Amino acid sequence: MNRHKGLAWANVQAKLEANTEKLWSLKEMERTGGEPDVVDHDKKTGEYIFYDCSAESPKAAEVLLRPRSAGIKERT
């Protein structure tokens, strides 16, 4: 099965290595239990699009995304 039809991994890797802040974001997604995967390539901008493809939301993300009504307040 070819999940990344039309995407050359060498190009994706080169783009990530040239943009370390984006690589950091993907590493953080993995660190918190996410499963980042490249899903598309924007030919206009040259950007690769990643989604979290985990079956369930990571626990760390649930805390960050919980609404204020749950008693979580923003940092000031």
Secondary structure as the mmCIF struct_conf table of DSSP 4:
data_model
#
loop_
_struct_conf.conf_type_id
_struct_conf.id
_struct_conf.beg_label_comp_id
_struct_conf.beg_label_asym_id
_struct_conf.beg_label_seq_id
_struct_conf.end_label_comp_id
_struct_conf.end_label_asym_id
_struct_conf.end_label_seq_id
TURN_TY1_P TURN_TY1_P1 ARG A 3 GLY A 6
HELX_RH_AL_P HELX_RH_AL_P1 TRP A 9 ALA A 18
HELX_RH_AL_P HELX_RH_AL_P2 THR A 20 ARG A 31
TURN_TY1_P TURN_TY1_P2 THR A 32 GLY A 33
STRN STRN1 PRO A 36 HIS A 41
TURN_TY1_P TURN_TY1_P3 LYS A 43 THR A 45
STRN STRN2 TYR A 48 ASP A 52
BEND BEND1 ALA A 55 GLU A 56
HELX_RH_AL_P HELX_RH_AL_P3 LYS A 59 LEU A 65
BEND BEND2 ARG A 66 ARG A 66
HELX_RH_3T_P HELX_RH_3T_P1 ARG A 68 ALA A 70
TURN_TY1_P TURN_TY1_P4 GLY A 71 GLY A 71
#
